[in-house]
Amino acid sequence: MKQNKLMTREQVISALKESFIKLNPAVMYRNPVMFTVEVATFIMGVVTVGVLFGDGSDQGSFGYNVAVFIILFATLLFANFAEAVAEARGKAQVESLRKTREDTPAKKREGNKIVTVNSAMLCKGDVFECEAGDIIPSDGEIIEGLASIDESAITGESAPVIRESGGDKTSVTGGTKVLSDKIVVRVTASAGESFLDKMIALVEGASRQKSPNEIALTILLSGFTLIFIIVCVTLQPLAEYTSTAVTIASLVSLFVCLIPTTIGGLLSAIGIAGMDRALKANVITKSGKAVETAGDIDTLLLDKTGTITIGNRKATRFYAVDSSCEKEFIEACLCASIADQTPEGKSIVELCAAKGYVVDNTKLAGCRWIDFTAQTKCSGVELRSGTAIVKGASETIKELVKKVGAEYPAIANQFTTQISENGGTPLVVSQDSKVLGVIELQDIIKPGIKERFERLRKMGVKTVMVTGDNALTAKYIAHKAGVDDFIAEAKPEDKMEYIRHEQSLGKLVAMMGDGTNDAPALAQADVGVAMNSGTQAAKEAGNMVDLDNDPTKLIEIVEIGKQLLITRGTLTTFSISNDVAKYFAIVPALFMGSIPALSALNIMNLHSPESAILSAIIFNALIIPALIPLALRGVQYKPIGASALLRRNLLIYGIGGAIVPFIAIKFIDMALAFIL
């Protein structure tokens, strides 16, 4: 699904065909700038035919007029090609996804029977079963069971993932494959409304609508076009007043060169390419507005677990209440954790092994394991001798100690406070209600995450960590990770309140979530990214869905959005700057014969009025395909701050956009002078 080449041969051929199809005025009118170019081209076609068959000596030679017509026609094709090649790249990306829509057998439950039906016959609310080796026929939520699923057809990644009922990882996507076990799934999408259907329709342009900024820019460009229509119309009376012979070809050429044809021809391609980059990141966006809004985000909410931290706490140190009994304490930690299959329990066993302690099977023979429950909040082992070793939260162990009338050691409180202040989680271990010591569990910050937050800070984005931890631990992790703010002991309403507060200050807010309890905040946020593995409620509430289920994807989405906005802005600057050279090419060519003083403006020393006009419109046409790679790749974004970014772009694309045409038009003029 992922591509490295900018354009393949097949995409170019397809785009060339589409370039001619898009000449249909019913399609062209959606782009006001290029539609006026099409009208101008039609006028030149009529003038050219008139010169060929009539007395058109006052309109210049037939060769000159037909050359202007061909160049204007090429300008239209180049603009259409830019849009068509962007669309072709997007369509190529979903070919593998389209295959997953092919009809597959579905084991549908009908009462107590299992009936095999075509996947196209499944309706929202139907229930089907899938076993190892089955292709999941439709989007749905697991209501029974657990399975390992291959999502490579969707994400491009081969590593299997676990999906199970009853949690936040219940969602499955049609076209993925069950690798193990058995699941029962309830269909959540009607026919033609799955996430794959939506992605394919979006890429193919069926549901792509212009974003607000794109609409605003289109209006601005239309305003420029209207202004230059008035300018060119008023030049005719000026020509008559100065007894200057101005041909229709000259006026049409001036008009087409002065209106912002470069950005007008590339505007749609830039928007489509931005969507294309989001799709390459395996993100389904419900509208182009969502990608663009991501580029304007002020505040970003991220979960701590799995986003900022690796996701599992890890044992890092043992604190014995009595240093002389450290060996007994560590052995007790090992015994209490050997059957604990949680990541924390496994990490305790690993830390014991690192210190040289191994399992004594004779000691554990005939023991009874004490599983963790929500009621007891502790786990451990009861040895055959009757000795009970348990580990749990400090408050839980305190209550157990108090029940038997024993004393909870003050040093254990000191260890607990010290661990909490260091951002860790204390786990107290007791043997027969006697506290032996405290295990320190630490969240492991993801490598490089602090640098990514610094990158966001340079973009002007405020980062907020959301966690269920107490305020002390949350503060430590927030400081260590480099986030700007945090919400401790967070509940769904806390997230909502924070988002609303930021929005009341005029800020745009983004967040990512995967659970049903995240749905209200995802809906409230300006950019809500739901994980594809999450609940249906979360996916419906967000305006983006991350197929990779990567909590850090939100950072990448922000960068994609900013790159889209910057690409559009820089190419608009370049397009408008281009006009300077065209003034110096065409205006002297039109009037310096009757107004000799204007010859001073012919600073490029162009060969003749005809070659000057042809050079200007040839450059005007060729600059569009020359900038297609930049429109598709996007302008490189660097988080250097808004003002620095503006200066950089004005320097490169503003001054560069004014200088490049002078050089290019002069070289084209020299080539024309040699040919003519």
C-alpha positions, 0 to 999 in steps of 0.5 A: 500500500505504501509507495516510494516513487513520486509517480509511476508510469501507469499513474502518468498515463492515467493522469494524461487521459484524465487531463483531457476529460477534465477539460469539460466546462462542467468540471472546470467551473469548480476552479474559477481561475482555470475556468477563466483560462479555458474561456480565454483559450476558447476566445483565442481559438475563435480568433485563430480561426478568424485569422486563418479564414478571414482578414485578420491582419490587424490581429497578427500572423496566423502562426503567432495566434495559433502559438498563443492558442496552443500554449494556453491549451497546454496550460489547461492540460498541465493544470488538469494533469497536476490534479489528475496525478494527485488523484491517481496516486491516491487511487493506487494506494487503495488497490489493496484495500479494494481487494479486501472489499471483495465478497467473502463467506460469512458464518452468520448466526441465525438463532442456534444455527450457523448459516454461510452467506455472502459478506455483501448480505450482512446487515448492521446488527447481524452476528457472525463467527470467525475462526483461525484462517477466516477472513473477517467479512465486515467491520464489527465489534467482538462480543465474545472471545479473543483472537490474534488478527493479521491486519497487514491488508489494512496497515501494511504491517505484518505483526499480528494484534490481539483483539478481545471482547469486553475492553477497548480493543474490541473493533475489527475491520473487514478484510483482515484475517483471524490467525488464532482462536475464535471470535463472535462479532456484531456487524457495525457498518451497513453495506457500503459504509465500512471504513474501507468504503469510506477511505476508497470513496474519499481517495477517489474524490467522491466525497472530497470537499474543499476545506474552509481555508481552501474555499477562502483561498479560492475566493481570494484567487477569484478576486484577483482574477476579477481585478485583472479582467478589469485591468485588461479591459481598460487597457483597450481604451488606453491603447486607442488613446495612444494609437497603439495596435493591441491584438486580442492575443496580446490582451489574452496573454497578459490576462492569463499571465497576470492572474494566479494561474500557478496556484490556481492550477496546483491548488486542488493537487495540493489538497489531494496530496495532503489527504494522500499523505494522511492515507500513507500514514494509515489514517482515515480522515472523514473530511479534508477539513480534519487534516487541515485543522490538524495544522492549526492545532494549539493544544494536544491531549495525549494519554500517558500509558502507551503514548508517552510511556511504553505502557507497562510499569517495570520493577527497577529497585527493591527497598528492604525495611531491614537491610540485614534481611534483604535476601529474605525480602527479594526471595519473597518478591520472587515467590509472590510474582512467579505466577503473576503473568502481568507485565509488572509481575514478569518485570519483578521476576526479571529484576530478581534474576538480574540480582542472582535469585532463581526460583526454588521449586521445592519451596513452591511445591504444593503452594496456592496462588493468590490471584489479584482481584478488584476486591483484594487489590493484592496478589501473591502465594500461600506456601504449603507451610501456611506462610502467606506472601502478598504484594499490593498497594500500600493502603491495601497492605496497611489494612491487612497489617492493621487487621492482625494488630501488627505495626506498619513500619514508618520506614515503609511509608518513607520508601512509598513517599520517596518512590511516588515523588520520583514518579514511580508506583510503590508495591509493598510486600508482606509475609504473614502480615509482616512488612518486608519491603517495597518494590519500585515500579517505574513508567518507562518513557519512550525513547525520543518522546521528549524531543518530539514534544520539543518539536511540537513546542516549536510548532506552537502546540501545547502538549497535555498528558492525560493520566489516571495516576495521582498528581505527584506521579503525574507531575514527575512523569510530565516533567520527565517527558517534557509535556507542558501540562497534565491532567491527573486522576483523569475522568471522562468529564475532566477531559471534556472540561479541559477541552472546552476551557481551551476552546473558550480561549479560542484555541483548537484542540486535538486528542486521541482515544480508543474507549467508549469513555473517550467518545465525548471528548473525541467529539468535542475536540476539533481533531479527534483521532480514534484507534481502529482497534477501539470501540465503535463509539470512539470511531464514530465520535472522532473525525479521524481513525488511525488504522495502525493503532499508534498513540503517537500518530497524533504528532505525525498528523499535526505535522501533515496538517502543517505541511499542507497549509505551508505548501499551499501558502508558499506556492501562493506566494510564489505564484503572486511573485511571478507576476512581477517579471511578467509585467516587465515582459508584456507591458513594454512589449504592448506599448513601447512602440507608441510610448518610447519611454516604456522601453526603459522597462524592457530590462530583460532586453527581449527580442521582440513584442511577439517573442516577449509575449510568447516567452511570458505565457510559455513560462506561465504554462511550464511552471505548473508541471515544474511545481507538481513534484513540490505540490505532491511531496509538500514543502518541507516543514521545520518547527522553527516558529511562525514568524521565522517560518514566514520570513523563510518562505518569503525569502525562498518563495517570495524573492525566488518567485520574483527572480526565477521568471526573469531568468527563465523568460530571458532564456525562452526569449533567446531560444525563440529568437534563434528559432524565429 
